[in-house]
Amino acid sequence: MYETRKGDDKMKQYEYVNVHISKFCGAKSEEHREIINQYAAKGYRYVGFIPTKISDYGKIKDMDLIFELDL
């Protein structure tokens, strides 16, 4: 998903990449690092994440990684 935002006369583009955290990967998953490196190679900056699905026990099951690009 792409969105643009105008502020200080500079346009920004944001992309959100959903990452599923399976019970087999959990904290030892390195998928997020690969995604961050891929987007960095395209000129994006990693700016944070938003949990999009949380279990009844508070474990993050899905999250969106947020990337920003100056236009």
C-alpha positions in Angstrom: 0.0 0.0 0.0 1.3 3.4 -0.9 0.4 6.8 0.5 1.8 10.2 0.1 1.8 13.1 2.6 2.8 16.7 2.1 4.6 18.6 4.8 7.2 21.2 4.8 6.9 21.3 1.0 8.4 17.8 0.8 6.4 14.8 -0.4 6.8 11.4 1.3 5.7 8.0 0.2 4.9 5.3 2.7 4.7 1.6 2.2 3.4 -0.9 4.7 4.6 -4.5 4.5 2.7 -7.1 6.5 4.8 -9.7 8.4 3.2 -12.8 9.9 4.9 -14.2 13.0 4.3 -17.9 13.2 4.7 -20.0 16.3 7.7 -21.7 14.6 9.6 -18.5 13.9 8.7 -16.3 16.8 11.5 -14.1 18.2 14.2 -16.0 16.2 12.7 -15.0 12.8 15.0 -13.0 10.5 12.3 -12.3 7.9 12.0 -8.7 9.1 15.7 -8.0 8.6 15.6 -9.3 5.0 12.6 -7.0 4.3 14.3 -4.0 5.8 17.4 -4.6 3.8 15.4 -5.0 0.6 13.6 -1.7 1.1 16.8 0.1 2.2 18.3 -1.0 -1.2 15.4 0.8 -2.9 16.1 4.0 -1.0 13.4 3.6 1.7 13.9 4.3 5.4 12.5 2.0 8.1 10.4 4.2 10.4 8.6 1.7 12.7 6.0 -1.0 13.0 2.4 -1.4 14.0 1.0 -4.6 15.4 -2.0 -5.6 13.3 -3.0 -8.9 15.1 -2.4 -9.8 18.7 -3.3 -13.0 20.4 -5.5 -13.2 23.5 -2.2 -13.5 25.6 -0.7 -10.4 24.1 1.7 -12.0 21.6 2.1 -10.1 18.3 1.0 -12.4 15.5 1.1 -9.9 12.6 2.6 -6.5 12.2 3.1 -3.9 9.5 6.6 -2.7 8.9 6.5 1.0 7.8 8.9 2.4 5.2 9.3 6.1 4.1 10.7 7.5 0.8 11.3 11.1 0.0 9.8 12.1 -3.3 
